[in-house]
Amino acid sequence: MSRRIAVTGAAGFIGTHLVREIESHPGFEAVRIGREEFESGRLAGMLAGCGAVVHLAGISRSSDQAELYRINMALIQKLIVALRFNGSPVRVLFGSAADEEKPTRYHASKRDGRTLLDAAAAELGFLESVGVLMPNTFGPGGKPFYNSVVATFCRQVADGKKPTVFSAAGRVNLIYVEDLVTRLFELASTPEFPGNPVRIPAEFEVEVVRIAEMLEHFRDGARPEPGDRFAGLLWRTFQSYRQGNGRFPQ
């Protein structure tokens, strides 16, 4: 398998971390694919020679749900066309949500996008389709009011505001972004077919109100208890919003 791994949505939260993960392994090269490559006609050329593609591009929030669905479906359609044009063996990891069965247009775009990719793989024979069902992800670089409740709370607390916790918030399943991209790299680089779909388990199940309380304690000078991995990762994430506007540490 080629050691060139393409990442669509490479400038996004997970994509940025994944590019770093790929390039931390000697001999591997990350090919960054952004919106411009989808729109400029250069997508097939960028994907040439890649042994794997991790498809993360898309939008998850919009006031126009029909437009959200259209954009996400158009991106996977353009990706399939480019891969068909190249005609080379390639593994495609389609980033989806662990709760993709939910009745929203966003989740429908994930279900229907995976169906399109699976159909293309069955038709063409040289594509390996791997749907990756990912839990909610947190860590430095998350976009507040977009990527996760952790990013939103970190931004609010770092700005001296009280995080907004709704009474029905309940619990949230989470994975730390660096742990997620480690697993994505493994799925993209292993010679053996990993199966389809692959469900990446959450690392933590945490009450939303507890996340808010912990962040407020961190703002007031508390530090995570030794051995509490979630608290340590949350503290590191919070520090990135205090020190670098949410960017992950260099």
N, C-alpha and C positions, 0 to 999 in steps of 0.2 A: 504494500500500500504506500502511495506517495506520502511524503511527510509535509506536504502543503495542505493546510486546513483552512478553508474559507469560513469566515464568520459574517453572516448578514446581520445588520444592526450592530455593527462593530463599535459604533460610538455610543451605544446605549449602556445602561447600567451593567447588565450581565455581560454584554459583548465586550466592554472595556476590560473587565476582569478576565474574561476568557482569552482575549488576545494576549494579555500578559502571561497567563498560565501556559499557553501554547509556546510562546517564545522563551519561556524559562527552561524548556527542554531542548538540549543540544540537538541540532539537526532538523528541528521542526520550524516551519515558517507559517505565520498567520497571514492570510490574505484578507484584508479589510474591505468589506462590501457595505456601502452606504446607499442612501436613497439616490444619490447621483448616478451610481452605477446601474441601478434599475431603470433609470429614466434616460440614460445617454446612449443605450445600445451597446455598451461595452461589457455587459454582464458575462456573456459567453467567453470572451477573451480573458476576463479576470478569473473565471472558474477553470480555465484550461490547465490541466496538469494537477488539479487538486484531487487528493484521494478521498476527502470528506468535506462536507459542507454542514455547518451548524446554522440552521435557519432560525434566527431570533428576531428578524425585522418585522415590524408591524406596530400597530397602536392598540392600546388596551382601554383607553378612555376617550370619549368624545360626546359632545352634546347631540351629535347626529349619528345614531346607532346604525342606520342603513349605510351611511358613508364609511363608518368604521369597518363594517363587514366587507364592503366593496374594496376598500384599500387592502385589507389583509388578504382577501382572496386573489386580488390582482397581483400581489407580490409573489405568492406561491405559484400562480400561473406563469408569471414571467420567469421564475426560477426554473420551472419544469421545461419551458421552451428552450432556455439557454442550455440546460443539461442535455436535452434531446439533440440540440444542434451539435454539441461537442461529441456526443456518442461514446464517451469514455466511461469505464467503470468508476463508480463513485458512491460513497455512502452518504445519505442525507439524513441528518438528525433534525427533526421538526420539533421545535420548542413549543410545547403546549402546557396547559394548566392541569394540575392534579384534579381539579374539580371541573373538568371540561364538560361534564354532563349538565351543568347549570343552564337554565333557559334564557340566556342573554345572547345578543348578537355577537358579542366578543367570543363567547364560548362556542357559539355556532361556527364562527370563522375558524376556530381551532379544530373542531370536529370535521368540518367539511374540507378544510385544508389538508388534514391528514388523509382523508378519503381520496382526494385528488392525487396526492403523492403516492399512496399505496397503489392506486390504479395505474399510474404512470410506471411504477416499478414493475408491476405485473406485465404490462404491455411491452416495455422496452427490454427487460431482462438484464440490463447492465446497471440498473440503479438498485441500491439497497435502501429501503425505506425504514426508518426507525423513528417512531413517535416517542417523544420524551415527555412524560408527564411530570411537571416540576411543581414543588410546593411554593408557597409564598417565600420570597427571598429578601434578606436584609443584609446590610453592610454598608461601608463607606461608598459613596457615589450614588446611593439611591435618591430618586427624585421625589421630594415631598409632594403629597397630595396626588401621587401618581403611582409610584412603584409599590409602596407598602405603608402600613400604619406605623412601622418603626421609623421610616424616613420622615413621615409627617410629624410624629411626636418629637423626634430629635430636633427638627427645625424649629418647632414651636418652643420647646424648652430652651434651646440655645438662644432664642430671641427674647427670652424672659417671659414667655407666655405660658399659660396653663394649658396642657393638652386637652383636647376635647374628646371625652370618652362617652359614647352613647350607652344608655342603660342596657340595650340588648347586644352589646358588643361581644360578650362571651369570650371564647378562647380562639386563638389563631395558631395554625401549624406553620412552622418556620424552618428554613435552612439558611445557614450563613453562606454568603455569596462565594467565598473562596472554596468552601467544601463542595458547592454545586459545580463550580467550573472545573474542579479536579475530576469530578465524575464525568462531566461532559467531555473533557479531554480523553479520559479513558475510553469512553464509548466511541469517540471519533478515531482513535489511534490503534485500538486493538485489532489484530488481523481477523479474529474470530467474530462472526456475526453475533451481536449482543441480544438479538430477539426484537420483536415488534408487537406491541409497544413496550417501552421500559418505563417503569414507575420509580422515580427517585424518592425515597422516603423522607419525610420531615425529620429533623433532628430534635425539634423542641415543640411542645404544645404548651402555650403560655396564655394566661388570662390577659386580655388587653389592658385592663385596669392596672395589673401588676407592672406591665411595661411602662405605663405612664408614671407610676409611683417610683419605680427604680430610676428613671431618668431624672425625676425631680430631686431624688436623693443625690444623684451624681452631680447635678447642678449645684447642690448645697455643700459639695465637698466630699461626699461618701465615695468609697472605692469598692470594687467588687470583692466579695469574699473569696479567698483562695479555694480552688476546687469547684467553684460555680462557673462552669464553662459559658452558659448563656449570659450570665451577668458580665463576664469578662469581654465577650464579643459585643454585647450591647454597649458597654463602656467605651470600647475602641471605636465603635460606630459613632457614638455621641461625640467623642473627642474630635472626630473628623469634621463635624458640623461646627464645633466651637473654633477650631483652628484653621480649617480650610474650606469652609462653605460646603461641607459634605463630600469633598473629594477624598479618595482614599490616600493614606500616607505614602509618600515616596520611599 
